[in-house]
Amino acid sequence: MTFTITEQAAAFYKKELNLNKGDSLSFYVRVGGVGSGGFSAGLYKGKPDIEYTSVEKQDITFCIHQDDMWYFDGMTIDYHDDYNEVTFENSRIGSVINPQ
C-alpha cells in the first residue's frame, strides 16, 4: 500500500504549518467534508499511535494510519500554485468524495 505526496505539496504543508526537519504530519479519513456529505482528508501534526505507512519529503514524515489506507492507497496529494490549493486524486477509487 502506497501513497504519493509531491514536493510541491510537502513544501506547502511545511510552510503553512511551520513544520521543521524531523516533524511528522498524519492524514486520516474524515466523514462529512464541508458541503459534500462524503469523505475528505483530515490531518494532524504527529504520528499515529499504532501501525502506519509513511513517506518522507522535505525532511518531514507524512503518515497514514493502517485503518485509513483503504482511502489513501494509490492516492497522489499535490499542490497547485495557480489555484493555491492542495488536491487529492486517486484513480483507484475515482471520486475521493464518494468512493465506490
DRENPA-3360 file (N, C-alpha, C; in nm, 2 decimals, always signed):
BEGIN
1 = MTFTITEQ = +0.08/-0.12/+0.00/+0.00/+0.00/+0.00/+0.09/+0.12/+0.00 ~ +0.06/+0.21/-0.09/+0.14/+0.33/-0.11/+0.06/+0.46/-0.14 ~ +0.11/+0.57/-0.11/+0.06/+0.70/-0.15/+0.17/+0.79/-0.19 ~ +0.14/+0.89/-0.26/+0.24/+0.99/-0.31/+0.21/+1.12/-0.26 ~ +0.31/+1.19/-0.21/+0.29/+1.34/-0.18/+0.40/+1.41/-0.26 ~ +0.36/+1.50/-0.34/+0.46/+1.57/-0.43/+0.54/+1.66/-0.35 ~ +0.66/+1.70/-0.41/+0.74/+1.80/-0.35/+0.67/+1.93/-0.32 ~ +0.58/+1.97/-0.41/+0.51/+2.09/-0.40/+0.41/+2.09/-0.28;
9 = AAAFYKKE = +0.34/+1.98/-0.27/+0.25/+1.96/-0.15/+0.33/+1.96/-0.02 ~ +0.44/+1.89/-0.02/+0.52/+1.88/+0.10/+0.57/+2.02/+0.14 ~ +0.62/+2.10/+0.04/+0.66/+2.23/+0.07/+0.55/+2.32/+0.12 ~ +0.43/+2.30/+0.07/+0.31/+2.38/+0.11/+0.28/+2.35/+0.26 ~ +0.27/+2.22/+0.29/+0.24/+2.19/+0.43/+0.35/+2.23/+0.53 ~ +0.48/+2.22/+0.48/+0.59/+2.26/+0.57/+0.58/+2.41/+0.60 ~ +0.55/+2.49/+0.50/+0.55/+2.63/+0.52/+0.42/+2.67/+0.60 ~ +0.30/+2.63/+0.55/+0.18/+2.67/+0.62/+0.16/+2.62/+0.76;
17 = LNLNKGDS = +0.22/+2.51/+0.79/+0.21/+2.45/+0.93/+0.33/+2.47/+1.01 ~ +0.43/+2.55/+0.96/+0.55/+2.57/+1.03/+0.62/+2.44/+1.08 ~ +0.63/+2.35/+0.99/+0.69/+2.22/+1.02/+0.84/+2.23/+1.01 ~ +0.91/+2.16/+1.09/+1.06/+2.16/+1.10/+1.11/+2.02/+1.06 ~ +1.24/+2.02/+1.03/+1.30/+1.89/+1.00/+1.28/+1.79/+1.11 ~ +1.23/+1.67/+1.07/+1.20/+1.57/+1.17/+1.06/+1.57/+1.22 ~ +0.98/+1.67/+1.19/+0.84/+1.67/+1.22/+0.76/+1.56/+1.14 ~ +0.64/+1.53/+1.19/+0.55/+1.43/+1.12/+0.41/+1.50/+1.11;
25 = LSFYVRVG = +0.35/+1.46/+1.00/+0.21/+1.50/+0.97/+0.13/+1.38/+0.93 ~ +0.02/+1.36/+0.99/-0.06/+1.24/+0.96/-0.19/+1.28/+0.89 ~ -0.23/+1.20/+0.79/-0.36/+1.22/+0.72/-0.45/+1.11/+0.77 ~ -0.58/+1.14/+0.77/-0.68/+1.05/+0.81/-0.81/+1.07/+0.73 ~ -0.90/+0.98/+0.73/-1.02/+0.99/+0.66/-1.13/+1.06/+0.74 ~ -1.18/+1.17/+0.69/-1.29/+1.25/+0.76/-1.42/+1.21/+0.69 ~ -1.52/+1.19/+0.76/-1.65/+1.17/+0.71/-1.73/+1.30/+0.72 ~ -1.80/+1.33/+0.61/-1.88/+1.46/+0.61/-1.80/+1.58/+0.58;
33 = GVGSGGFS = -1.72/+1.58/+0.48/-1.65/+1.70/+0.44/-1.74/+1.82/+0.41 ~ -1.69/+1.94/+0.42/-1.77/+2.06/+0.40/-1.85/+2.05/+0.28 ~ -1.98/+2.06/+0.29/-2.07/+2.06/+0.17/-2.09/+1.94/+0.09 ~ -2.01/+1.83/+0.12/-2.01/+1.71/+0.04/-2.10/+1.60/+0.10 ~ -2.10/+1.59/+0.23/-2.16/+1.48/+0.29/-2.09/+1.35/+0.27 ~ -1.97/+1.36/+0.21/-1.89/+1.24/+0.18/-1.77/+1.23/+0.26 ~ -1.66/+1.20/+0.19/-1.53/+1.18/+0.26/-1.43/+1.29/+0.22 ~ -1.34/+1.32/+0.31/-1.23/+1.41/+0.28/-1.11/+1.38/+0.37;
41 = AGLYKGKP = -1.00/+1.44/+0.34/-0.88/+1.41/+0.42/-0.87/+1.51/+0.53 ~ -0.84/+1.46/+0.65/-0.81/+1.54/+0.76/-0.66/+1.53/+0.79 ~ -0.60/+1.61/+0.88/-0.46/+1.60/+0.91/-0.44/+1.65/+1.05 ~ -0.33/+1.60/+1.11/-0.29/+1.65/+1.24/-0.13/+1.63/+1.25 ~ -0.07/+1.71/+1.33/+0.07/+1.70/+1.35/+0.10/+1.59/+1.44 ~ +0.20/+1.50/+1.40/+0.24/+1.39/+1.48/+0.22/+1.26/+1.40 ~ +0.26/+1.15/+1.47/+0.24/+1.02/+1.41/+0.13/+0.94/+1.47 ~ +0.06/+0.85/+1.40/-0.04/+0.77/+1.46/+0.02/+0.68/+1.57;
49 = DIEYTSVE = -0.07/+0.64/+1.67/-0.02/+0.56/+1.78/+0.01/+0.42/+1.75 ~ -0.06/+0.37/+1.64/-0.03/+0.23/+1.60/+0.01/+0.22/+1.46 ~ +0.02/+0.11/+1.40/+0.08/+0.08/+1.27/+0.04/+0.18/+1.16 ~ +0.14/+0.23/+1.09/+0.11/+0.33/+0.98/+0.21/+0.31/+0.87 ~ +0.17/+0.37/+0.75/+0.26/+0.38/+0.64/+0.31/+0.52/+0.63 ~ +0.43/+0.54/+0.58/+0.48/+0.68/+0.58/+0.57/+0.70/+0.45 ~ +0.58/+0.83/+0.42/+0.66/+0.88/+0.31/+0.74/+1.00/+0.36 ~ +0.86/+1.01/+0.33/+0.94/+1.13/+0.38/+0.97/+1.22/+0.26;
57 = KQDITFCI = +0.93/+1.35/+0.28/+0.96/+1.45/+0.18/+0.99/+1.58/+0.25 ~ +1.09/+1.65/+0.20/+1.13/+1.78/+0.25/+1.16/+1.77/+0.40 ~ +1.22/+1.65/+0.44/+1.26/+1.63/+0.58/+1.14/+1.61/+0.68 ~ +1.02/+1.59/+0.62/+0.90/+1.58/+0.70/+0.85/+1.43/+0.67 ~ +0.80/+1.37/+0.78/+0.74/+1.23/+0.76/+0.59/+1.25/+0.75 ~ +0.53/+1.21/+0.64/+0.39/+1.21/+0.62/+0.34/+1.07/+0.64 ~ +0.24/+1.06/+0.73/+0.19/+0.93/+0.77/+0.04/+0.90/+0.75 ~ +0.01/+0.78/+0.73/-0.13/+0.74/+0.72/-0.15/+0.61/+0.80;
65 = HQDDMWYF = -0.24/+0.62/+0.89/-0.28/+0.50/+0.98/-0.32/+0.39/+0.89 ~ -0.29/+0.27/+0.93/-0.33/+0.15/+0.85/-0.48/+0.14/+0.83 ~ -0.56/+0.18/+0.92/-0.70/+0.17/+0.91/-0.76/+0.26/+0.80 ~ -0.68/+0.37/+0.76/-0.72/+0.46/+0.66/-0.66/+0.44/+0.52 ~ -0.58/+0.33/+0.51/-0.52/+0.31/+0.38/-0.62/+0.27/+0.27 ~ -0.74/+0.22/+0.30/-0.83/+0.19/+0.20/-0.87/+0.31/+0.12 ~ -0.86/+0.43/+0.18/-0.89/+0.55/+0.11/-0.76/+0.61/+0.04 ~ -0.65/+0.61/+0.11/-0.53/+0.68/+0.06/-0.44/+0.59/-0.03;
73 = DGMTIDYH = -0.46/+0.46/-0.03/-0.38/+0.37/-0.11/-0.39/+0.41/-0.26 ~ -0.28/+0.44/-0.32/-0.28/+0.48/-0.46/-0.30/+0.63/-0.48 ~ -0.32/+0.71/-0.37/-0.36/+0.85/-0.38/-0.23/+0.93/-0.41 ~ -0.25/+1.04/-0.48/-0.15/+1.14/-0.50/-0.20/+1.27/-0.44 ~ -0.12/+1.32/-0.35/-0.15/+1.45/-0.28/-0.06/+1.55/-0.34 ~ -0.12/+1.65/-0.40/-0.04/+1.75/-0.48/-0.08/+1.89/-0.44 ~ +0.00/+1.99/-0.48/-0.04/+2.13/-0.46/-0.03/+2.20/-0.59 ~ -0.13/+2.28/-0.62/-0.14/+2.36/-0.74/-0.13/+2.51/-0.71;
81 = DDYNEVTF = -0.01/+2.56/-0.74/+0.01/+2.70/-0.71/-0.09/+2.80/-0.78 ~ -0.13/+2.77/-0.90/-0.22/+2.85/-0.97/-0.35/+2.87/-0.90 ~ -0.40/+2.76/-0.83/-0.52/+2.77/-0.76/-0.51/+2.78/-0.61 ~ -0.38/+2.78/-0.56/-0.35/+2.79/-0.42/-0.42/+2.69/-0.34 ~ -0.42/+2.56/-0.39/-0.49/+2.45/-0.31/-0.42/+2.32/-0.33 ~ -0.44/+2.24/-0.23/-0.39/+2.10/-0.23/-0.50/+2.01/-0.29 ~ -0.46/+1.92/-0.37/-0.55/+1.83/-0.44/-0.53/+1.69/-0.40 ~ -0.63/+1.61/-0.40/-0.62/+1.47/-0.36/-0.69/+1.39/-0.48;
89 = ENSRIGSV = -0.60/+1.31/-0.55/-0.65/+1.23/-0.66/-0.62/+1.08/-0.64 ~ -0.72/+1.00/-0.67/-0.69/+0.85/-0.66/-0.77/+0.78/-0.77 ~ -0.70/+0.75/-0.87/-0.77/+0.68/-0.99/-0.83/+0.54/-0.95 ~ -0.77/+0.49/-0.84/-0.82/+0.36/-0.80/-0.96/+0.36/-0.75 ~ -1.00/+0.47/-0.68/-1.14/+0.48/-0.63/-1.22/+0.59/-0.70 ~ -1.17/+0.65/-0.80/-1.25/+0.75/-0.87/-1.27/+0.87/-0.79 ~ -1.39/+0.90/-0.74/-1.42/+1.01/-0.67/-1.38/+1.00/-0.52 ~ -1.29/+1.09/-0.48/-1.24/+1.08/-0.34/-1.34/+1.13/-0.24;
97 = INPQ = -1.45/+1.20/-0.29/-1.55/+1.25/-0.20/-1.65/+1.14/-0.18 ~ -1.69/+1.06/-0.28/-1.78/+0.95/-0.27/-1.72/+0.82/-0.33 ~ -1.63/+0.76/-0.26/-1.56/+0.64/-0.32/-1.66/+0.52/-0.33 ~ -1.64/+0.44/-0.43/-1.73/+0.32/-0.45/-1.65/+0.20/-0.41;
% end
